[in-house]
Amino acid sequence: MRAYTRLALAGFRRYSTYRQAMVAGMATNIAFGLLRMAVLVAAIGQGPIAGYDVAATATYVWLGQGLMAFVLLYSDKQLSDRIRSGDVVIDLYRPWHLQLALLAEDVGRAGYAAVVRLVPPVAFGAVFFPFRWPSAGTLPLFAVSAVLALVISFGMRFLVNATTFWLLDNRGVHGLYMSCTWVLCGLAVPIAFFPDWARDILWSTPFPAIFQAPIDVFLEQGAPGTILVNQAFWAVVVLVAGHLVLNRAVRKVVVQGG
Amino acid sequence: MAESVYVRIIGARLRGQMSYRTSFALQCLAQAVTQLGELLVILVLFNRVSALGGFSVNEVVLMYAIAGTAFGIADMVAGQLDQLPTYIRTGTFDVVLLRPLGTLAQMMTSDVQLRKIGRVGAGLATLVYAVNHNDIGWSPFTVLLVVAAPIGGAVIFGSIWIMANAICFWLVDGQELANTVTYGSSAFTSYPATVYGPWLRRFFAFVIPGAFVAYYPSLALLGRPDPLGGPALLGWISPLVAVVAAGVAGLVWRSAVRHYRGTGS
């Protein structure tokens, strides 16, 4: 356990080294937030849609701009690069569970992201736009929901990366994951904007659980209990799936040019 | 002489990309899905509202189709400039300077990403749909504009890409700022300029000539006056804007390259 705590701390420190990149990232984040705000505000100009008035929309956009970096919506390529280069063999030899080790590191990364990438856009939104704060009792629930979202997002990214064991080049799967996620998870438009039938289908996939779920908890839309149970279910599913996939993959690893 | 070198470079890049066939097919698909995902978002919004910024669903789809196709072409040709910071940080740009070929052309051919054809294809399909579902007064001029708008838009996007990434010669970590301008202008141009507030519009429509990619050409095709009060002429001059933008981008790149200092490592 101590090893995993250390890995989480190392993850935190590793990402805190790039300060200039952080400032640039913040500016980009805010610019995209403004663009997203404009389109949605124009849409709700004729009256609220699915419970989204200006305040709820602003909260959805600015909280979302932060959560996007916290859960890391877009797949990373670290593991797949190590599988391609064969370095993953070293990782598999180490006295740890590879999936848990990577999760620990990702938790550290997210911890840093919470400070520098989640708080600033939320503060920006709260200062410059009407903002809907939840009641004090909701905030702990939101924290739990955000952490579950992070775990599910990690689990899905792990699965995307693990396809490299079979394909050797996972850029296709990676690209497909990125191109679907932003619509399916509720980043492009709130899931509530979809027609009823599409909404039901979307909520039966793990995608809303990584993004729309914590926002819904924050906005107090829907029963928080149901949302958290849905997230807990998907967290278990993707982690177990990742574990099984890794077990199968290990039997298949070929050390290229070793 | 130089031309044949580029043909060979591009040929080699393309063959390289085809070597992982499954991955390549999936990457093309991913590009098409990205493009159609943006279309889906517009349709979901219009499922709830009847007009966006004063335009109907088919009119917005027309603007989106022109912008998306233009961005797809620009991304295929100039998207490799996103790698510039890596070239500068690792000192690989020295090698580019030593070769007897233009630096900009070398950077752009460093990896022509054929998979982006998926995006262009989906954009063109949307454009065909949009042209058929809008009331366009056909004349030789409008036909010419339908063809010229995505190409001119691609040149404008490409110029934006060059200028934005040139900032990395001064600021090595400037990539994300460049993204604000490149991917940000793609997001901006997909919707009518009337949707945005005055400050965003001034920046993305005129400082960066984003409004000339899709907004003004679409107004000209639809025969609609500009709700923002611009003259009708603006819809027809986007190829001219593209030529000017390309010229400025060339000058910016030249002066940026002069500022390059090796990393010294």
Interface residues (C-beta under 8 A of the other chain):
Chain A: Y18 Q20 A21 A24 G25 A27 T28 A31 F32 L34 L35 R36 A38 V39 A42 A43 Q46 I49 A50 L167 L168 D169 N170 R171 G172 V173 G175 L176 M178 S179 C180 W182 V183 A188 V189 F193 F194 P195
Chain B: Y20 T22 S23 F24 A25 L26 Q27 L29 A30 Q31 V33 T34 G37 E38 L40 V41 V44 L45 N47 R48 V49 S50 A51 L52 G53 R115 D173 G174 Q175 E176 L177 N179 T180 Y183 G184 A187 F188 Y191 V195 Y196 G197 L200
